[in-house]
Amino acid sequence: MVLVELFVSPNCPHCPAAKLAVAKARKKFKGDEIDFHKYRTTTPEGKAKAARYDLLGVPAVFVDGEMIRGEITEEKVVDLIDRKLHPQTKKSFFSKILGK
């Protein structure tokens, strides 16, 4: 299971797009594969969680503690979740060539 944490703020102009990207990405995985939490940085709980990551701005998405950098897109969220769920599935250059 992968922990996905989304940090947003009510006045953030980019947060609706990030929320949509994460929502679309979540639909590509089984419910038991993702433990999802959304935090509003205006709440005490959200402020405390954001402080643990030294978060300075929103929107922000963390997947098992790794932050998505730059624009938060569905593709970036899916890719990072997939890499966290299946860390050993990437084949080396030689494995691809030799078919092993």
Stockholm file with secondary structure:
# STOCKHOLM 1.0

chainA/1-100         MVLVELFVSPNCPHCPAAKLAVAKARKKFKGDEIDFHKYRTTTPEGKAKAARYDLLGVPAVFVDGEMIRGEITEEKVVDLIDRKLHPQTKKSFFSKILGK
#=GR chainA/1-100 SS CEEEEEEECTTCSSHHHHHHHHHHHHTTSCGGGEEEEEEETTSHHHHHHHHHTTCCSSSEEEETTEECCSSCCHHHHHHHHHHHHCTTCCCCHHHHHHTC
#=GC SS_cons         CEEEEEEECTTCSSHHHHHHHHHHHHTTSCGGGEEEEEEETTSHHHHHHHHHTTCCSSSEEEETTEECCSSCCHHHHHHHHHHHHCTTCCCCHHHHHHTC
//
